Amino acid sequence: MPWPKGKPHPNKDKHIGGRTEKTIDYKLLDSLCKIQCTGQECADILDIHYDNLNEHLKRHMGKGFTEYAAIKGAGGKRSLRHKQFQLAMKGDRTMLIWLGKQYLGQAEKHELSGPGGAPIKTNSTISMGQLSDAELDVLEKLHNQLNPVKGA
């Protein structure tokens, strides 16, 4: 039965059931997202369970922590990228090399060579006794092509 009109309900000003909702410091949360803190790290710093933080954001912001952090964290990534480019443009060789690899597809070339840049010498031996007659014929033809007999 509904409460009669005009009569104040006795429990009107009392909190009925459940805990009071914790207030979220959005300025702090935004700063944490900007420096790429995880949801659990943010929840720990705000002294709230991650699930409660996530639900609070869904209720009040219309998106869960993952979406919220992606939006708020983008500013931090932009700031970091900007600082990296500033360092590079001031001549920081390490940053120039790193950014070149990240954005320009540059890579370090690794080559192996022998003494004085000469090719690496390898020794390989073939046991002729293990070759078939057909393989020996092919080798003989190749040898004769590479080393023609003079005066023949």
C-alpha positions as CSV (number, residue, x, y, z in Angstrom):
1,M,0.0,0.0,0.0
2,P,1.5,3.4,-1.0
3,W,2.2,6.0,1.7
4,P,-0.6,8.6,2.1
5,K,0.0,11.9,0.2
6,G,1.0,14.8,2.4
7,K,2.4,12.7,5.2
8,P,6.2,12.5,5.4
9,H,7.6,9.0,5.3
10,P,9.4,8.1,8.6
11,N,12.4,6.7,6.7
12,K,12.6,9.6,4.2
13,D,16.0,10.9,5.4
14,K,17.4,7.5,6.5
15,H,19.7,5.5,4.2
16,I,18.0,2.2,3.7
17,G,20.1,-0.9,2.7
18,G,23.6,-1.3,1.4
19,R,26.7,0.9,1.8
20,T,26.8,4.5,0.8
21,E,28.5,5.0,-2.5
22,K,32.1,6.0,-2.2
23,T,33.0,9.3,-3.8
24,I,35.5,9.0,-6.6
25,D,38.2,11.7,-6.9
26,Y,38.0,12.1,-10.7
27,K,40.9,14.5,-10.9
28,L,43.2,11.9,-9.3
29,L,41.7,9.1,-11.4
30,D,42.3,11.1,-14.6
31,S,45.9,11.7,-13.5
32,L,46.4,8.0,-12.9
33,C,45.0,7.1,-16.3
34,K,47.2,9.7,-17.9
35,I,50.3,7.9,-16.6
36,Q,48.9,4.6,-17.8
37,C,48.1,3.0,-14.4
38,T,46.1,-0.2,-14.6
39,G,42.6,-0.5,-13.3
40,Q,43.8,-2.4,-10.2
41,E,46.4,0.2,-9.5
42,C,43.8,3.0,-9.7
43,A,41.4,1.1,-7.5
44,D,44.1,0.5,-4.9
45,I,45.1,4.2,-4.8
46,L,41.5,5.3,-4.6
47,D,40.9,2.7,-1.9
48,I,38.1,1.0,-3.7
49,H,37.6,-2.5,-5.1
50,Y,38.2,-2.6,-8.9
51,D,34.8,-4.1,-9.6
52,N,33.2,-1.2,-7.6
53,L,35.3,1.4,-9.6
54,N,34.3,-0.2,-12.8
55,E,30.6,-0.3,-11.9
56,H,30.7,3.3,-10.6
57,L,32.2,4.5,-13.9
58,K,29.5,2.6,-15.8
59,R,26.7,4.2,-13.7
60,H,28.1,7.7,-13.7
61,M,30.1,8.0,-16.9
62,G,28.4,5.6,-19.2
63,K,31.5,3.5,-19.7
64,G,33.6,1.0,-17.8
65,F,37.2,1.5,-16.7
66,T,38.8,0.2,-19.8
67,E,37.0,2.7,-22.1
68,Y,37.4,5.5,-19.6
69,A,41.1,4.8,-19.2
70,A,41.6,4.7,-22.9
71,I,40.1,8.2,-23.3
72,K,41.9,9.7,-20.3
73,G,45.2,7.9,-21.0
74,A,45.4,9.1,-24.6
75,G,46.6,12.5,-23.3
76,G,49.4,10.9,-21.4
77,K,50.6,9.1,-24.5
78,R,50.5,12.3,-26.5
79,S,52.5,14.1,-23.9
80,L,55.1,11.3,-23.7
81,R,55.4,11.1,-27.5
82,H,55.8,14.9,-27.6
83,K,58.6,14.8,-25.0
84,Q,60.4,12.1,-27.0
85,F,60.3,14.1,-30.2
86,Q,61.5,17.2,-28.3
87,L,64.5,15.2,-27.0
88,A,65.2,13.8,-30.5
89,M,65.0,17.3,-32.0
90,K,67.5,18.6,-29.4
91,G,70.0,16.0,-30.7
92,D,69.5,13.1,-28.2
93,R,71.1,10.3,-30.4
94,T,69.4,7.5,-28.5
95,M,66.0,9.0,-29.0
96,L,66.7,9.7,-32.6
97,I,67.7,6.1,-33.2
98,W,64.7,4.7,-31.3
99,L,62.1,7.0,-33.0
100,G,63.7,6.1,-36.4
101,K,63.2,2.4,-35.7
102,Q,59.6,2.9,-34.4
103,Y,58.3,5.3,-37.1
104,L,60.6,5.0,-40.1
105,G,61.2,1.2,-40.2
106,Q,64.9,1.7,-39.7
107,A,66.9,-1.3,-38.3
108,E,70.4,-2.1,-37.5
109,K,72.2,-4.2,-40.1
110,H,74.0,-7.2,-38.7
111,E,76.5,-8.9,-41.1
112,L,79.1,-11.5,-40.4
113,S,82.4,-11.5,-42.2
114,G,85.9,-12.9,-41.9
115,P,89.1,-11.0,-41.2
116,G,89.3,-7.6,-43.0
117,G,85.7,-7.9,-44.2
118,A,86.5,-11.0,-46.3
119,P,84.1,-13.8,-46.6
120,I,84.0,-16.4,-43.9
121,K,86.0,-19.4,-45.0
122,T,84.4,-22.8,-44.5
123,N,85.8,-26.2,-44.8
124,S,83.6,-29.0,-46.1
125,T,84.6,-32.4,-47.2
126,I,82.7,-34.9,-49.2
127,S,83.3,-38.6,-48.8
128,M,83.3,-39.7,-52.5
129,G,82.7,-43.3,-51.4
130,Q,79.1,-42.3,-50.3
131,L,78.2,-40.8,-53.7
132,S,76.4,-42.8,-56.3
133,D,77.8,-43.3,-59.8
134,A,75.3,-40.8,-61.2
135,E,76.4,-38.2,-58.6
136,L,80.0,-38.8,-59.4
137,D,79.3,-38.3,-63.2
138,V,77.7,-35.0,-62.4
139,L,80.7,-33.9,-60.3
140,E,83.1,-35.0,-63.0
141,K,81.1,-33.0,-65.7
142,L,81.1,-29.9,-63.5
143,H,84.8,-30.2,-62.8
144,N,85.6,-30.5,-66.5
145,Q,83.5,-27.4,-67.2
146,L,85.2,-25.4,-64.6
147,N,88.7,-26.7,-65.3
148,P,88.9,-27.3,-69.1
149,V,91.9,-29.3,-70.2
150,K,94.4,-27.0,-72.1
151,G,95.4,-28.2,-75.5
152,A,92.6,-30.7,-75.8
